[in-house]
Amino acid sequence: MTKKAGQIVLLGGRGMLGTDLDRALQQAGFGVEVFDLPDFDITDAGQLRAAVGRSDVIINCAAYTNVDGAEADAESAYDVNAAAVGRLGDLAKANDSYVVHISTDFVFDGRKSGPYVEQDAPNPLGAYGRTKYQGEQLLAAGGCRHCIIRVQWTYGAAGANFVSKMIELSKTRNQLKVIDDQIGSPTATTEVVGVICELLSRDNPPEGLYHFAAAGQVSRYDQARFIFDKLGVDIDIKPCKTSDYASAAARPLNSRFNCEKIQRLLSAPIRDWQGPLEEFLECL
Ligand SMILES: NC(=O)c1ccc[n+]([C@@H]2O[C@H](COP(=O)([O-])OP(=O)(O)OC[C@H]3O[C@@H](n4cnc5c(N)ncnc54)[C@H](OP(=O)(O)O)[C@@H]3O)[C@@H](O)[C@H]2O)c1
């Protein structure tokens, strides 16, 4: 890239991350064209070609994100998370477009004791992570200019997530069991979009693979305690283990990212997870 991005095509722009990204990009002065279900299906090659057109910059937030559903419907997950991303890469290569693609901590098995760096070998535990990793590989193999940003434990106003789930459950229960053996960094979509906007504003937006998450780490149990504490909700929370819950897909116990690579590109230090979460709760 030798010039600032002008018109941006945003795929999956009505999802949790895409909605906040659309707003932030427009506020930053970018022109944004949003495509999403039901009127746009990324798995339809003709629709994808028409959407992408000859745009300079494409951001892909579209994904099959139902982690448990993907186990029973791996084919659909593959179509959206992998095959369509490969086609997107081919179109971008042909048009010399730059692609920002969002991926996930679920490419890892979570067995590493420390935070994951970009060079760590993926080993997905289930179909969602496997198809997301295949998407990364197909995009890279196509040879277009691209940046893959893996995010984890995201929450935002425009979608269901751990934070909204905890709040919903607390409305009907006075006792909750929450897993204390999954560790990660709760990351506000607003922080992710801040990073994407900053990267796109550079004269030369970066290429390659990057990890981004809020700083610090916490278990789901301690995150839930933080949420209810800040909201003043009186609820009895008990810790439990991932193995206590039957779910179709296995989840990584360690989702922590080492974000030093992306930090070097950013003007400000990545914020600890607590601040953005507190701000999010204050806006509810
Ligand atoms: N949420 C997390 O904790 C998390 C963690 C790590 C990584 N990520 C990644 O972050 C990115 C954004 O996800 P999100 O959290 O914003 O989830 P999301 O709210 O589910 O957003 C995904 C969007 O893609 C759309 N979509 C699904 N199938 C499509 C298709 N065939 N054609 C076009 N659009 C389609 C969805 O539409 P419908 O809603 O109508 O299905 C939705 O608007 C994804 O790449 C995801 O893998 C998320």
The ligand as an SDF file (V2000), in Angstrom:
LIG
                    3D

 48 52  0  0  0  0  0  0  0  0999 V2000
  -16.6300  -13.6350   19.2020 N   0  0  0  0  0  0  0  0  0  0  0  0
  -15.4460  -14.0850   19.6090 C   0  0  0  0  0  0  0  0  0  0  0  0
  -15.2010  -14.3360   20.8220 O   0  0  0  0  0  0  0  0  0  0  0  0
  -14.3390  -14.2880   18.6170 C   0  0  0  0  0  0  0  0  0  0  0  0
  -13.1360  -14.7620   19.0990 C   0  0  0  0  0  0  0  0  0  0  0  0
  -12.0960  -14.9350   18.1980 C   0  0  0  0  0  0  0  0  0  0  0  0
  -12.2500  -14.6270   16.8700 C   0  0  0  0  0  0  0  0  0  0  0  0
  -13.4460  -14.1800   16.4030 N   0  0  0  0  0  0  0  0  0  0  0  0
  -13.5450  -13.8750   14.9790 C   0  0  0  0  0  0  0  0  0  0  0  0
  -13.9640  -12.5330   14.8350 O   0  0  0  0  0  0  0  0  0  0  0  0
  -14.6080  -12.3630   13.5630 C   0  0  0  0  0  0  0  0  0  0  0  0
  -15.9080  -11.6140   13.7360 C   0  0  0  0  0  0  0  0  0  0  0  0
  -16.8070  -12.4290   14.4610 O   0  0  0  0  0  0  0  0  0  0  0  0
  -17.9100  -11.8400   15.4460 P   0  0  0  0  0  0  0  0  0  0  0  0
  -17.4310  -12.0490   16.8230 O   0  0  0  0  0  0  0  0  0  0  0  0
  -18.2960  -10.4630   14.9900 O   0  0  0  0  0  0  0  0  0  0  0  0
  -19.0690  -12.9000   15.1910 O   0  0  0  0  0  0  0  0  0  0  0  0
  -20.4870  -12.7180   14.4840 P   0  0  0  0  0  0  0  0  0  0  0  0
  -21.2700  -11.6870   15.2070 O   0  0  0  0  0  0  0  0  0  0  0  0
  -21.0450  -14.1010   14.3670 O   0  0  0  0  0  0  0  0  0  0  0  0
  -20.1220  -12.1230   13.0580 O   0  0  0  0  0  0  0  0  0  0  0  0
  -19.9520  -12.9170   11.9140 C   0  0  0  0  0  0  0  0  0  0  0  0
  -20.7640  -12.2820   10.8200 C   0  0  0  0  0  0  0  0  0  0  0  0
  -20.5960  -13.0900    9.6320 O   0  0  0  0  0  0  0  0  0  0  0  0
  -21.8820  -13.2840    9.0800 C   0  0  0  0  0  0  0  0  0  0  0  0
  -21.9220  -14.4680    8.2280 N   0  0  0  0  0  0  0  0  0  0  0  0
  -22.0160  -15.7680    8.6060 C   0  0  0  0  0  0  0  0  0  0  0  0
  -22.0950  -16.5610    7.5140 N   0  0  0  0  0  0  0  0  0  0  0  0
  -22.0280  -15.7270    6.4390 C   0  0  0  0  0  0  0  0  0  0  0  0
  -22.1100  -15.9390    5.0390 C   0  0  0  0  0  0  0  0  0  0  0  0
  -22.2590  -17.1570    4.5120 N   0  0  0  0  0  0  0  0  0  0  0  0
  -22.0240  -14.8640    4.2170 N   0  0  0  0  0  0  0  0  0  0  0  0
  -21.8850  -13.6260    4.7240 C   0  0  0  0  0  0  0  0  0  0  0  0
  -21.8390  -13.3490    6.0410 N   0  0  0  0  0  0  0  0  0  0  0  0
  -21.9100  -14.4070    6.8890 C   0  0  0  0  0  0  0  0  0  0  0  0
  -22.7890  -13.4290   10.2700 C   0  0  0  0  0  0  0  0  0  0  0  0
  -24.1460  -13.2760    9.9000 O   0  0  0  0  0  0  0  0  0  0  0  0
  -25.2820  -14.0030   10.7930 P   0  0  0  0  0  0  0  0  0  0  0  0
  -25.1460  -13.3970   12.1670 O   0  0  0  0  0  0  0  0  0  0  0  0
  -26.5570  -13.6670   10.0960 O   0  0  0  0  0  0  0  0  0  0  0  0
  -24.9370  -15.4660   10.7910 O   0  0  0  0  0  0  0  0  0  0  0  0
  -22.2750  -12.2770   11.1330 C   0  0  0  0  0  0  0  0  0  0  0  0
  -22.8360  -11.0330   10.7550 O   0  0  0  0  0  0  0  0  0  0  0  0
  -14.7510  -13.7760   12.9960 C   0  0  0  0  0  0  0  0  0  0  0  0
  -13.7200  -14.0080   12.0620 O   0  0  0  0  0  0  0  0  0  0  0  0
  -14.5480  -14.6940   14.1900 C   0  0  0  0  0  0  0  0  0  0  0  0
  -14.0400  -15.9390   13.7950 O   0  0  0  0  0  0  0  0  0  0  0  0
  -14.4960  -14.0070   17.2540 C   0  0  0  0  0  0  0  0  0  0  0  0
  1  2  1  0
  2  3  2  0
  2  4  1  0
  4  5  1  0
  4 48  2  0
  5  6  2  0
  6  7  1  0
  7  8  2  0
  8  9  1  0
  8 48  1  0
  9 10  1  0
  9 46  1  0
 10 11  1  0
 11 12  1  0
 11 44  1  0
 12 13  1  0
 13 14  1  0
 14 15  2  0
 14 16  1  0
 14 17  1  0
 17 18  1  0
 18 19  2  0
 18 20  1  0
 18 21  1  0
 21 22  1  0
 22 23  1  0
 23 24  1  0
 23 42  1  0
 24 25  1  0
 25 26  1  0
 25 36  1  0
 26 27  1  0
 26 35  1  0
 27 28  2  0
 28 29  1  0
 29 30  1  0
 29 35  2  0
 30 31  1  0
 30 32  2  0
 32 33  1  0
 33 34  2  0
 34 35  1  0
 36 37  1  0
 36 42  1  0
 37 38  1  0
 38 39  2  0
 38 40  1  0
 38 41  1  0
 42 43  1  0
 44 45  1  0
 44 46  1  0
 46 47  1  0
M  CHG  2   8   1  16  -1
M  END
$$$$
